[in-house]
Amino acid sequence: MAPNNDVDHDKLTTAGQQHKRRSWAEPYKIKMVEPIRMTTREQRQRALEEAGYNTFLIRSEDVYIDLLTDSGTSAMSDWQWAGMMLGDEAYAGSKNYYNLEATVAKHYGYKHLIPTHQGRGAEHILSQITTKGGDVVPGNMYFTTTRYHQEHAGAKFIDIIMPEAHDPTFIHPFKGNVDLDKLESVLKEYGTARIPYVSMAATVNMAGGQPVSMENMRQVRELCNRHGVPVMLDATRAVENAYFIQQREPGYSDKSVSEILLEFCRLTDGGTMSGKKDPLVNIGGWLSLNDDALAEKARNMVVVYEGLHTYGGMSGRDMEAMARGIEESVQDDHMRARVGQVEYLGELLMEWGIPIVQPIGGHAVYLDARRFYPDMPQECFPAQTLAAELYLDSGVRSMERGIVSAGRDVVTGENHQPKLELVRLTIPRRVYTQAHMDVTAESVLSVFTQSQKPKGLEMVYEPEYLRFFQARFRPLETA
Ligand SMILES: *Cc1c(COP(=O)(O)O)cnc(C)c1O
């Protein structure tokens, strides 16, 4: 057939692509808005100085787009707010507690539920009832509060994550996986007598929100069974982990996030939860245990530190909002939008050649500060510096995850020197739009291409515990 010269083939191709394109959008619409304040560079400079160059110390009112954390910053749904009105504020035996207990059993599969005021409350109790001086706790990379409570109870933390997880450029679909040989040698060396449990996190926050595969979890379980050691899960982001298994692991694409979550948690003996993450609430947490005797101990201890075992530091309405938040969090559509937004931001930055941790994690995009400032020594806090520069440029607030967060060795007092020197852009759930992601990406690009690079910071105040929250800094003079 002769070509039809009247047709513009270029236009047709574009139209064809447009036709094939299928965007997805958030599975909700906006019913109420919260205005945010725009600031000038001068105002931000002043705010930064007052905050000692620590983004944790900046007032929220001085922030434009707040990507400090996804902890407790989620937007609740109308169904959750409606649940708040059904709070049963009885001191003992609130009906909202029983609803939460049933919801956790349904989706996470755990038998006993001990509510706490937030995740670290649960970590504290778990460590106190299982751990003694001289113990070791193997885990797939540390988390700040988790490791603190393990060490506070007398244990030493041993990192058993695959070594490549410490390399921000290494691509692996399940970069949160355990190095099984390493775990086996630790189990052999210390045995049941000195290992209270293996501490599994999914996804791994400090590695960049990287998931653990079902296969790896199954092998961890088998190894631990052979050595008689329980497995405890930091379940804070386990729903995001389940979504990655659905997307990436052979054999799971036809299963729902909720089915995968249950299968994953069944490989563990209990879990700690920060309700401020996956469960879509602003405060709350829990400890779950399958072992009756251990749960008895936890119920006993929660009374001392948190509150009666049927509220543990939460009001009835908070427990109801969390039960409903869990129901919403395990929906496939929710997770696709949640992780999809994080990926949108990450892909934009990658397209522009900005160094980020790959693959893009579940809750945040991590900027590789070492590659923003290749000449800055780690003692000058490159990630802390980058977070400050980003705030100054646009009012976007992020968080350091590098040498400041890593803190000091409890025994020697020396600074831990983590390989990763990162700045975390953490996306709150259901809060910001794609336009906010565009503004953020453009600001990162502008800081990345700065011609006058900062020299770094010096620490002028260092708190004793979890120093990243309250440390203060001063800029080093530009020569
Ligand atoms: C936030 C978090 C915690 C601690 O929970 P809080 O509610 O902040 O006390 C523990 N583990 C992980 C992976 C977290 O992200």
The ligand as a Tripos MOL2 file, in Angstrom:
@<TRIPOS>MOLECULE
LIG
   15    15     1     0     0
SMALL
NO_CHARGES

@<TRIPOS>ATOM
      1 C1          9.9500    5.3880   64.0660 C.3       1 LIG1
      2 C2         10.5700    4.0850   64.1980 C.ar      1 LIG1
      3 C3         10.7520    3.4840   65.4510 C.ar      1 LIG1
      4 C4         10.4390    4.1760   66.7670 C.3       1 LIG1
      5 O1          9.1150    4.5080   66.9070 O.3       1 LIG1
      6 P1          8.6030    5.8420   67.6630 P.3       1 LIG1
      7 O2          7.1320    5.7810   67.5130 O.co2     1 LIG1
      8 O3          9.2230    7.0110   66.9900 O.co2     1 LIG1
      9 O4          9.0290    5.7300   69.0860 O.co2     1 LIG1
     10 C5         11.3000    2.2190   65.4700 C.ar      1 LIG1
     11 N1         11.6600    1.5870   64.3400 N.ar      1 LIG1
     12 C6         11.5110    2.1360   63.1280 C.ar      1 LIG1
     13 C7         11.9150    1.3830   61.9050 C.3       1 LIG1
     14 C8         10.9600    3.4010   63.0140 C.ar      1 LIG1
     15 O5         10.8320    3.9420   61.7950 O.3       1 LIG1
@<TRIPOS>BOND
     1     1     2 1
     2     2     3 ar
     3     2    14 ar
     4     3     4 1
     5     3    10 ar
     6     4     5 1
     7     5     6 1
     8     6     7 2
     9     6     8 1
    10     6     9 1
    11    10    11 ar
    12    11    12 ar
    13    12    13 1
    14    12    14 ar
    15    14    15 1
@<TRIPOS>SUBSTRUCTURE
     1 LIG1         1 GROUP 0 **** ****
